[in-house]
Amino acid sequence: MRAKSFILGTSLAIFIWILMPIFLIIWNNQLGLPVYSHAVGKILGAILFIIGLISTLLIVNEHMKTGRVTPLAVEKPLKFIAKGIYQYSRNPMYITILLTFFGGWLFFGHFLLLIYVLLALLAVNLIVIYKEEPELKKIFGKEYLNYCQKVPRWL
């Protein structure tokens, strides 16, 4: 992975997993918005967050092992991955990231974190459908089109 990709990826991860949720929790409290709190929700949220985080790191590792320059959507892929977890979903990275967000909402319970999950879900769909998929079709052609017929976009 190039230094630029590493710095960008690390910065983005810190922003989306740490800084933005902290800001939203603070803002939720300042606005007096609802906070969902239940022991089962906290336990389930912690489990989902940990599973999502570990899965995301494993997928990043898969990208590095296969020689794909970066798992970041902002850079063009140089290699096509269709093995491992990518046999079951074309977008496992996004699924695991959304899982961490959802787990975070269940654990902390702040209303604005739920809005964050929903907006992230919308953004991910738009990025995948209108940016990534057309780009991958253009770069990898028939190989990618065949892959799309066999493997679902999400699950």
NUDOVEX-170688 format. One line per field, with one value per residue: y, z, x of N, C-alpha, C in turn; residue in one letter; residue number from 0. Coordinates in pm, whole numbers, plus 32768, in hexadecimal, padded with zeros to 4 digits. Layout:
N
nyy <- [Y	...]
nzz <- [Z	...]
nxx <- [X	...]
cayy <- [Y	...]
cazz <- [Z	...]
caxx <- [X	...]
cyy <- [Y	...]
czz <- [Z	...]
cxx <- [X	...]
aa <- [A	...]
i <- [NUM	...]
This chain:
155
nyy <- [7F8B	80D8	81FB	82E2	8276	81E4	82B1	8347	8284	8242	833C	8366	828C	82CF	83B7	8360	8290	82E7	840B	8484	83EF	843B	8551	8550	84D8	8597	8674	8608	85F8	8709	876D	86ED	8602	84BC	839B	8252	814B	8018	7EED	7DFA	7E5D	7EEE	7E20	7D82	7E48	7E7B	7D82	7D72	7E52	7E0A	7D1E	7D8D	7E44	7D9C	7CFA	7DB9	7DFF	7D09	7CF8	7DD4	7D72	7C9A	7D27	7D96	7CB0	7C44	7CFA	7DCD	7F20	7FCF	7FCD	80A3	816A	824E	8234	81A3	804B	7F5C	7E51	7D3C	7CA7	7B77	7AA7	79F6	7AA5	7B3D	7A93	7A79	7B6E	7CA0	7D83	7D75	7E10	7F03	7EA0	7E40	7F2D	7FC0	7F16	7F43	804C	802F	7F88	803A	80FA	805F	8028	8128	81BB	82BB	8397	842A	838B	82B5	8335	836B	8266	8227	82EF	82AC	81B2	81FA	829E	81E5	8133	81E2	8223	8126	80D4	81A8	8200	813F	803F	807D	80D2	7FEB	7F3E	7FBA	7FA9	7E92	7E0A	7CFD	7C31	7CA0	7CCB	7BC3	7B6A	7C0D	7B97	7AAC	7AE3	7B86	7CE6	7D3D	7C76]
nzz <- [8000	7FAC	8042	803E	801D	810B	81CD	8185	81A2	82B5	8329	82D0	834B	845D	8461	8410	84C5	85C5	85F9	857B	85EF	8701	86F0	869F	877C	8843	87D3	87C6	88D8	891D	888E	890D	88B0	8888	893C	8918	89F7	8A64	8B07	8A76	8974	8986	89B0	88C7	880C	8844	8800	86EB	868E	86C4	862A	852B	8519	852D	844D	8382	8394	834D	8243	81D5	81F3	8140	8051	804D	8041	7F47	7E9F	7E46	7E2B	7EE2	7FCF	7FC5	7F4D	7EC3	7E1D	7CE8	7CAA	7C7A	7C63	7C41	7D28	7D6F	7E17	7F55	8050	7F94	7EEB	7F41	7F67	7EB8	7F33	803E	80ED	8112	818E	8281	82F1	830E	83C4	84A7	84DA	8512	85F2	869D	86BB	873F	882C	889F	8877	882A	877C	8699	8644	85D5	84FB	8476	8430	837A	82B5	8262	81F5	8119	808E	8055	7FAA	7ED1	7E85	7E3D	7D6F	7CB2	7C92	7CCF	7C59	7B3E	7B02	7B37	7A76	7993	79AF	79D9	7933	7888	793D	7A36	7A0B	79F0	7AF0	7B83	7B3D	7BC6	7CD4	7DE3	7E12	7F1E	7FFF]
nxx <- [8055	8037	80D3	8037	7F34	7F21	7F2C	7E4B	7D81	7D99	7D63	7C5E	7BDD	7BFF	7B68	7A5F	7A23	7A63	7A7C	7994	78B6	78E0	78B9	77AB	772E	7760	76DB	75D6	759E	75AB	74D4	740A	7399	72FB	737A	73B8	73C0	741A	7469	7489	7497	7585	7641	761A	7656	7767	77D3	7791	781D	7929	7941	7913	79EB	7AD0	7AA0	7AAE	7BBE	7C2E	7BDA	7C5F	7D61	7D50	7D3E	7E3D	7EDE	7E9A	7F00	7E71	7E6B	7DE6	7CD8	7C35	7B2A	7B63	7C3A	7C9F	7C72	7D77	7D87	7CAC	7BD7	7B4A	7B34	7B38	7A8A	7A0F	798E	7890	781A	7819	7868	78E5	797E	78F5	7810	7876	78D5	77E7	776F	780E	77C8	76B6	76C5	7747	767E	75B7	7642	7681	7596	7539	7463	74BD	758D	7508	7495	7581	75D2	7504	7526	7628	75F6	7556	7611	76DD	7655	7624	772C	7792	76E0	76E0	77E8	78BF	7870	7841	7946	79E1	7972	79CB	7AE4	7B1A	7A6F	79D7	7A1B	79D6	78C3	7864	789E	77ED	76FB	7705	7737	769A	7654	7649	75F0]
cayy <- [8000	8153	824F	833B	8226	81C4	832B	8367	821D	8252	83B8	834E	8232	831C	8414	8322	8237	8324	8499	84A1	83C1	8490	85CF	8539	84C1	861B	86C3	85CA	8622	8799	8784	86A6	859B	843D	833A	81CC	8106	7F96	7E96	7D9C	7EAE	7F0D	7DA5	7D63	7EB1	7E63	7D0B	7D96	7EAF	7DBE	7CC8	7DE5	7E7A	7D2F	7CD4	7E23	7DF1	7C91	7D18	7E29	7D16	7C52	7D83	7DA4	7C30	7C2D	7D5E	7E3E	7F90	8009	7FB1	8122	8184	82C6	8210	813B	7FC8	7F29	7DC1	7D10	7C3E	7B2B	7A31	7A11	7ADC	7B78	7A2D	7A7E	7BF7	7CF7	7DF7	7D51	7E7C	7F5F	7E5A	7E3D	7FB6	7FDE	7EC5	7F89	80C2	8001	7F5D	80B4	8135	800B	8033	81AD	81DA	8345	83A3	8458	831A	826A	8384	8354	81E1	822E	8340	825C	814C	823F	82C8	816D	8106	823E	8213	80A5	80CC	8210	8217	80C8	7FD8	80A5	80D5	7F61	7F0A	7FF8	7F78	7E00	7DD9	7C82	7BE9	7CDA	7CB2	7B37	7B68	7C4B	7B39	7A3D	7B10	7BF7	7D64	7D44	7BEF]
cazz <- [8000	7FA5	80B9	802D	8037	8199	8217	8167	81DF	8346	8349	82B8	83B5	84D9	8454	840D	8535	8647	8605	8558	865A	8778	86D3	869D	8807	8886	8797	87F3	8963	891F	8859	8961	8860	88D1	8947	8931	8A4F	8A92	8B1D	8A07	8903	899B	899A	8839	87C6	8855	87B1	865D	8672	86C3	85B3	84B7	8516	850D	83C2	832D	8393	82FF	81B6	81AF	81E7	80C2	7FE6	804D	8016	7EB9	7E51	7E20	7E6A	7F53	7FDA	7FC6	7ED6	7E7E	7DBF	7C89	7CC8	7C15	7C59	7C5A	7D8D	7D67	7E6C	7FE4	8073	7F1B	7EA8	7F7B	7F5E	7E6C	7F85	80CD	813C	813A	81EC	8306	8325	833B	843C	8518	84F8	8552	8678	86EB	86E1	87A6	88A9	88DA	8875	8807	8705	8626	8612	857D	847F	8438	83F2	8306	824E	822F	81A0	809E	804A	8023	7F35	7E62	7E5A	7DF9	7CF4	7C4F	7C7F	7CCC	7BF7	7AB5	7AF6	7B2F	79F4	792F	79C2	79D3	78C6	788D	79B9	7AA0	79EB	7A15	7B83	7BB2	7B28	7C26	7D5F	7DFE	7E3A	7FB0	803A]
caxx <- [8000	8085	80CB	7FC3	7EBD	7F20	7F0A	7DC0	7D2E	7D9D	7D1C	7BD0	7BAE	7BF7	7AF8	79DA	7A09	7A7C	7A5C	7909	785C	78EF	7875	771A	7702	7761	766F	755A	7589	7591	744D	73AA	7356	72ED	73E6	7386	741E	73E9	74DD	7496	74C5	7613	768E	7612	76A0	77F7	77F6	778C	788B	79A7	793E	7923	7A73	7B2D	7A86	7AE5	7C4F	7C4E	7BC6	7CD1	7DD1	7D3C	7D65	7ECF	7F18	7E83	7F47	7E1C	7EB0	7DA0	7C49	7BED	7ADA	7B92	7CA3	7C7A	7CAF	7DD4	7D70	7C24	7BD1	7ACD	7B41	7B26	7A07	79D6	793D	780B	77E7	7873	788A	78EB	79BA	788B	77B8	78B6	78D9	775F	775A	784C	7776	763B	76ED	7760	75FD	7579	768C	7675	7508	7516	7411	750C	75DD	74AE	7490	7605	75CB	74AA	7568	7698	75B9	7531	768C	7721	7609	763C	77B8	77A1	7690	76FE	7878	7915	784B	7863	79D8	7A10	7949	7A24	7B6D	7B28	7A1B	7987	7A3B	7985	7835	784A	78A2	7770	768E	7713	7745	7643	7692	7655	75F1]
cyy <- [807B	81A7	82AA	82F1	8205	823C	834F	8304	822B	82CF	83A7	82F4	827D	8379	83CC	82CA	8278	83B4	84B8	846C	8415	8514	85BD	851E	8545	8670	868D	85F7	86B7	87B9	873F	863D	8517	83E7	82B5	8186	8087	7F3A	7E35	7DE5	7ECE	7E93	7D81	7DCA	7E9C	7DEB	7D2D	7DF3	7E63	7D63	7D1C	7E1A	7E10	7D05	7D3B	7E17	7D76	7CAB	7D74	7DD1	7CC6	7CA8	7D8E	7D24	7C1A	7C94	7DCF	7EB4	7FC2	7FDA	8030	813B	81FE	82AA	81A0	80B8	7F9C	7E94	7DA3	7C9D	7BFA	7AAD	7A59	7A41	7B17	7B11	7A37	7B08	7C4A	7D6C	7DD8	7DBE	7EDD	7F1F	7E5C	7EC9	7FDE	7F8F	7F09	8004	809A	7FD2	7FD2	80F7	80E2	801C	80BB	81E0	8266	834B	83CB	83EB	82C1	82B2	8370	82CD	81E8	8280	82F6	81F1	8187	8264	8251	8139	815F	8231	8194	80A6	812F	822E	8195	8063	8002	80A8	8048	7F20	7F3E	7FBC	7EE2	7DBD	7D5C	7C32	7C1C	7CC1	7C23	7B27	7B9F	7BED	7AC9	7A6A	7B89	7C73	7D68	7CB7	7B91]
czz <- [8000	8022	80B3	804D	80CB	81EB	8202	81AB	8277	8371	833B	8325	8439	84D5	845F	8486	85BE	864E	85E8	85C2	86DB	8765	86D9	8729	8852	8855	87C2	8881	896C	88F0	88AC	8915	88AC	88D0	896F	898B	8A87	8A9C	8AAA	898B	890E	897F	8906	87E7	87CE	8801	871C	8637	8666	8648	8535	84AA	84F0	847B	8361	8323	8343	8269	8184	819B	8164	804B	7FDC	801A	7F80	7E62	7E1E	7E6E	7EE6	7F58	7FD6	7F43	7E88	7E1A	7D65	7CAE	7C56	7C00	7C80	7CBD	7D84	7DBD	7EFE	7FFD	7FF9	7EC4	7ED2	7F72	7F10	7EC1	801A	8125	816C	819F	8278	8343	835A	83B9	84B7	853E	8542	85E1	86D4	8717	874E	882E	88EC	88DB	884E	877F	868A	85F1	85B7	84F6	8430	83EF	8372	8294	8211	81D1	8118	804D	800B	7FA6	7EBC	7E2C	7E09	7D71	7C89	7C39	7C6B	7C60	7B67	7A9C	7AE6	7AAA	7988	7937	79A4	796E	78E3	790D	7A2C	7A87	7A0E	7AAC	7BBB	7BA2	7B91	7CB8	7D78	7E2A	7ED1	7FEB	7FEA]
cxx <- [8059	8070	8052	7F42	7EB1	7EF4	7E77	7D62	7D27	7D51	7C86	7B95	7B9E	7B7E	7A72	79BC	7A1A	7A47	79C8	78A8	7867	78A5	77DD	76E2	76FA	76ED	75E6	7539	7567	7503	73E1	735A	7355	736B	73A7	73ED	73DD	7462	74F3	74CA	7559	766B	7690	7661	7736	7824	77F9	77FE	790F	79AE	7956	79B0	7AD9	7B1C	7ABE	7B7C	7C7B	7C3F	7C36	7D4D	7DC8	7D63	7DFD	7F12	7F09	7ECA	7EEF	7E50	7E69	7D0F	7BF5	7BA5	7B0C	7C00	7C74	7CBE	7D0A	7DC3	7CE1	7C26	7B49	7AD4	7B2F	7A97	79C0	798B	78AB	77CA	784C	78A6	7896	7926	794E	782D	77F5	78BF	784F	773C	7798	77FA	76F7	7657	7707	76DF	75B9	75BE	7674	75E5	74DE	74CF	7463	756A	7588	74A2	7512	7607	7577	74E6	75DF	7665	7592	75AE	76D4	76D9	7625	76CB	77C8	775B	76C0	7792	78C4	78EF	7866	78FC	7A11	79E9	79A7	7AB1	7B78	7ACA	79CC	799F	79E3	78F0	780E	7843	781E	76F9	7690	770A	76EC	7691	76AA	765E	759A]
aa <- [M	R	A	K	S	F	I	L	G	T	S	L	A	I	F	I	W	I	L	M	P	I	F	L	I	I	W	N	N	Q	L	G	L	P	V	Y	S	H	A	V	G	K	I	L	G	A	I	L	F	I	I	G	L	I	S	T	L	L	I	V	N	E	H	M	K	T	G	R	V	T	P	L	A	V	E	K	P	L	K	F	I	A	K	G	I	Y	Q	Y	S	R	N	P	M	Y	I	T	I	L	L	T	F	F	G	G	W	L	F	F	G	H	F	L	L	L	I	Y	V	L	L	A	L	L	A	V	N	L	I	V	I	Y	K	E	E	P	E	L	K	K	I	F	G	K	E	Y	L	N	Y	C	Q	K	V	P	R	W	L]
i <- [0	1	2	3	4	5	6	7	8	9	10	11	12	13	14	15	16	17	18	19	20	21	22	23	24	25	26	27	28	29	30	31	32	33	34	35	36	37	38	39	40	41	42	43	44	45	46	47	48	49	50	51	52	53	54	55	56	57	58	59	60	61	62	63	64	65	66	67	68	69	70	71	72	73	74	75	76	77	78	79	80	81	82	83	84	85	86	87	88	89	90	91	92	93	94	95	96	97	98	99	100	101	102	103	104	105	106	107	108	109	110	111	112	113	114	115	116	117	118	119	120	121	122	123	124	125	126	127	128	129	130	131	132	133	134	135	136	137	138	139	140	141	142	143	144	145	146	147	148	149	150	151	152	153	154]
